[in-house]
Amino acid sequence: MRRAQLVWGVISVTLMATTTANAVDLINRDRTAREITINHSDGRSETKKVGAGQRIADVCGDCVVLAATTSVEVKGNATVKIERGEVSIDGKR
């Protein structure tokens, strides 16, 4: 019984570490501030103002990022970039 509890404890810690390690970053490469909307996988939605050249770490783990005319669906260790007011995936960090 104690061995099973130990195994579940190790699995739980591993899952929590894996979940927090997968986080999407956002970087604004424009020279002006931009406003984006983040629709999280759990149904929450938030609007963020991203300053010129600003980088925001860990905006979500699994979400859709929307700008004025574009959107991207991201998860894991991706970086979303804003260029010319449009969002796209920049790739792995």
N, C-alpha and C positions, 0 to 999 in steps of 0.2 A: 504494500500500500504506500509506504513512504517513498519507495523508488518511483512509483507512478506519479506521485505529487512532485517529486524532484524533476522528472522528465517534463511534466506540464509546466513547471516553473521556468525551466530552460527554454521551452518552446515559446512561452508567453514573452519572456524578455527578448528573445530573438525577433519575434514578430514586432514588438514595440520599437526596437532599434531599427528594424528595416523600414517600418512605416515612417518614422521621423527622418530617416535618411533620404527618403524620396520627397524632395521639395522643389517646386518650380521657382526659379528666380525671374525677375523682370528688370530689363534695362532700357532706358529711354536714350536712344542715340541722337535724337533731335536736339536742336538748339532752343526749343521752346517746350514749356510744360505741356503735358498731355493728360487727358482724363480717360481712364479705362474702367471697364466693368468686369468684375470677376464673378462668374457663376460657379459656385462650388458644387461638387458631386452630391453633397448632402442637401441641396436645395437652397442654401443661403446664397445671397447675392450682395456684393458690395462694390462701391465706386471708389476709386483711388485717383488722386492727382499725383502724377509722377513728374518731378522737376526735370529740367533739361540736364542730360547727362547722369541722372540719378539711377542708382541700382537698388532694387528692393529684393532682399533675400526671403525665401520661404513664403511666397504669397499663397501657395496651395500645394496639395499633393496630387490632386486630380481635379481639373477644372476647365472651363472655357473662358478664355480672355477675349474681350471684345473692345475694339476701338470704334471710331466713327463709321468706317466702311468695311472693316475686316474683322475676322475672328479666328481663333485657333483653339483646338482642343489639345490639352497637354497633361502629362502626368510624369512622375518620376523625376529624374535629374535634368530636366530640360531647362533652357533659358529662353524666355520670350523676349524678343527685341521689338522696340518701336522705332520705325524709320519712316520719315515722311508721313507721320500720322497713322501708319498701318502697322498691325502686329503680325509677326511671323515667328516661327521657331528658329532659334539661333543654333541649337544643337546641344550636345552634352557639355557639362561643365568639366 
